Amino acid sequence: MLSDRKYFLRMTETLCASVGTLCLGGALLAKVRPATAPSLELFVYAALAAMMGVAITVAILTSEFARVLHASRAEAKMPDAFSPMQVGLLVNWSPAAQGFGAVLAMLLLIGTALVSGSVQWSSGEPFTPHLAVAAFLYVGGFYFVVLPVLGSASRMPGSFEDNAVFMKKGDG
């Protein structure tokens, strides 16, 4: 189980926090010094590539969590989404600052979507400062939104399976 691999989870959590912070710094740099935007394009690609690894890790963790939480239920009766209480159990062991950061990141993502809309470019188009700021905010926002899942999994004692009794009590 992935939730047993604390060193890997801690390193992924550190990567997530570091790249998320660098993305916010990249957005600020592109806003303050628009001439640097074209040179930041490669960093956006690197952040997107790392984001895929983090997304796979979070997907595996949430799948493991759901499998443990719904182990006694029939496959046909499994819900399509987590309830707010179940999300609370998933991030139960994360530091409060990570939860607060995730809420701020959601607000940042909504604000970026309202101001910038979608972000797309190709190698034939110039990477403008507006694209750089929006791309960095979207990618950085993702990192901060998933950080509580990684933080909780890396700090909880044992695996999700080891904590199944506690999680099922809290699930009601």
N, C-alpha and C positions, 0 to 999 in steps of 0.2 A: 504494500500500500504506500502511496506517495506521502500520505500524512505522517508516516513513520520516518521519513528521510529529513530530519530536522536541519542538518547542515545544508543540504540542497535548497530547502525552503528558505532558510535564513539568507543564503547567497542570492536567491532569486528576489527575496524581499529587499535586500540591499541594492541589487541591480535596479529594481523597480523604483525605489526612492531616488537613487542617483540619476537615472536617466530622466525621470519625471522632473526633477529639479533642473537638470541641464536643459530640458525642453522649455521650461518656463524662462530660463536665462536666455535661450536662443530666441524666443519670442520677443523678449525685452530688447535684446541686441538688434534684431531685425527692425524693431519699431524705432529705436533711438538712432541707429546708424543704418539707414536703408541701403547704402552701398554694399554692405556686407551680406545681404540676402542671397545673392547667387553662390557665394562660397559656403553657405550653410545648407545647401540642398543635399549634399552628400550625408550630412549628419541626420537630416530628416529620414533618408533612406535607411541608415543604420538604426535609428530609433524605431522605425517601422519593422525592420527585421527582428530586432530584439522583442518588440511587442508581440510578434507571432509566437515566440517561445514562451513568453509570459502568459499569453492567452491560452495556449495549450495546457500549461501547468495549472492555471486557475480552472479550466474546464475539467481537467482530470480530478482536481480536488473537489469541485462541486458535484461531480458525478459520484465520487466515492462517498461524499456526505449524503447524497440522496439515496444511494444504495443502502447505506447503513440505517438511515432514518426510516426508510420505507421497506425494510427487509421483511417484515411480517405481513405487509399488505400485498394483495394480488396485483399482478402487473397491470391489469385493466383499470384498476382503481387508483393508480398513481397519478397525482395531479401534474399538470404541465408546468407549474411554477411553484416557487417557494412562498409560503405565507410570510408576513412580516416577522412573526415569532421565529420561524425557521431561519430566516436571514439573520436574526439576532443571535441564534445559536451558532450559526456558521462563523460569525465574527466575534463570538463571545470573548475570546482570549486576546483580541488585538488591543493595542494601546488606544486610549481615548483620542489621542492626537491624530491617529490614523483615521478613525471614524469621522472626526471633525474635518480632516483634510479631504476625505471622500465626499462629504456633503458640499464643501466649498468647490471641489472639482466638478461635481454635478452642476452646480450653479454656473461655474466657468464654462462648461461645455454648452449649457443652454444659452448663455450670453454670447458665446462665440458663434453658435448656430444662428442666433437672431441677427447678429451683426454681419457675419461673413458668409453665411450659407454654407454650401458645400465647397470642398477644396479639391481641385483636380488640375493637373498639369502634365505635360509630356516633355520628353527630352528636346523636342523641337521648339518649345515655348520658353520664354525667359521665366526664371523663378523670381517673381516680384516680391517686394517686401510685404505686401498684403497677403500673398499666398504663404510666405514664410511664417508670418505671425499666426495666421489661422492654423496652418499645419502643425506648428509647434504646440499651440494651445490644445488642439484636438488630441494629439498623441500624448502630451504631458498629462492631460486630463484623464485619459484612459489609465495611465500608470497609477495615478492617485486614487482612482475609483476602485481598482482591484487590490490595492495595498492592504486593506483590512483583512481580506481573505487570506493572503499570504502571511500576514503578521499573526493572525489567529492560529493558523495551522502550524506555524513554526514555534509558537509559544505553548500550545496546549500540551499537557502531559500525555504521551503516547499517541495513538492514532484515533481516527474517528470511531473505529470499531471498539477500541478500548473505552471510549466515552459514550458508547451507545445507550447505556442505561440512563445516564444523566441527560442525554439529548432527548430521549423518548419521554422522560418525565417532564422536561421543559416544553415539549411539543404539545402536550396536553393530550 
